[in-house]
Amino acid sequence: MNDSAKSATNNTNNTLRLYNHEISGKVRLLLSLLGLNYELVRVDLMKGEHKQPDFLALNPFGQVPVLVDGNTMVSDSQAILTYLALKYNPQWFPTAPEMAAQVVRWLSVAANEISQGLAAARLFYLLDFKNVNIDVATTKATGILSQLDAHFADRSWLVGDRPTIADVACFP
Ligand SMILES: N[C@@H](CCC(=O)N[C@@H](CS)C(=O)NCC(=O)O)C(=O)O
């Protein structure tokens, strides 16, 4: 058994439930990479299901994704990635101070520059979200893509020498 397999914990005795919409991919990606079984509950954003009382009881922010793991409920993609890695395979979130700081830095980039740039432009072009300011989104997208290109000039992963949740958060 290799180190990765030894440190991973499966969830055969526990059902994970993910409330999500297909435009949000990073949590599904990590669940797949960790080999975790889960039940997917589709929340129809176009019909406004995320603003109905039963969903707001899960996440008062009215946003997907939300993960339920037994008695634990976690919302926000970055928070869910952190939870899944630390609970099921900590190799995906190195906890040495300098490495952890770098991972959190990239989670923050995913939630800010990437979300406001690339993700916003995707909503504008693919889902016809006309309330996106596409000029602002394009400028932000171009800026963060340049930063990512520079960062990857001499490395294969965002932090350290193996994939972490930083890569999962920024990949979509
Ligand atoms: N910071 C949150 C943002 C979540 C978010 O914006 N989710 C979108 C779908 S990808 C959503 O639910 N939008 C509906 C809304 O904000 O009303 C995260 O990363 O999970």
The ligand as a Gaussian input file, in Angstrom:
#p B3LYP/6-31G(d) Opt

LIG

0 1
 N      -17.723000      31.798000      -2.097000
 C      -18.722000      30.850000      -2.501000
 C      -19.510000      31.394000      -3.670000
 C      -20.591000      30.457000      -4.051000
 C      -21.364000      30.930000      -5.271000
 O      -21.236000      32.078000      -5.705000
 N      -22.150000      30.018000      -5.814000
 C      -22.943000      30.322000      -6.947000
 C      -22.970000      29.168000      -7.928000
 S      -21.339000      28.768000      -8.509000
 C      -24.351000      30.576000      -6.475000
 O      -24.903000      29.797000      -5.714000
 N      -24.917000      31.688000      -6.931000
 C      -26.245000      32.040000      -6.592000
 C      -26.325000      33.315000      -5.807000
 O      -25.290000      33.823000      -5.335000
 O      -27.445000      33.803000      -5.667000
 C      -18.065000      29.512000      -2.886000
 O      -16.919000      29.551000      -3.358000
 O      -18.676000      28.470000      -2.724000

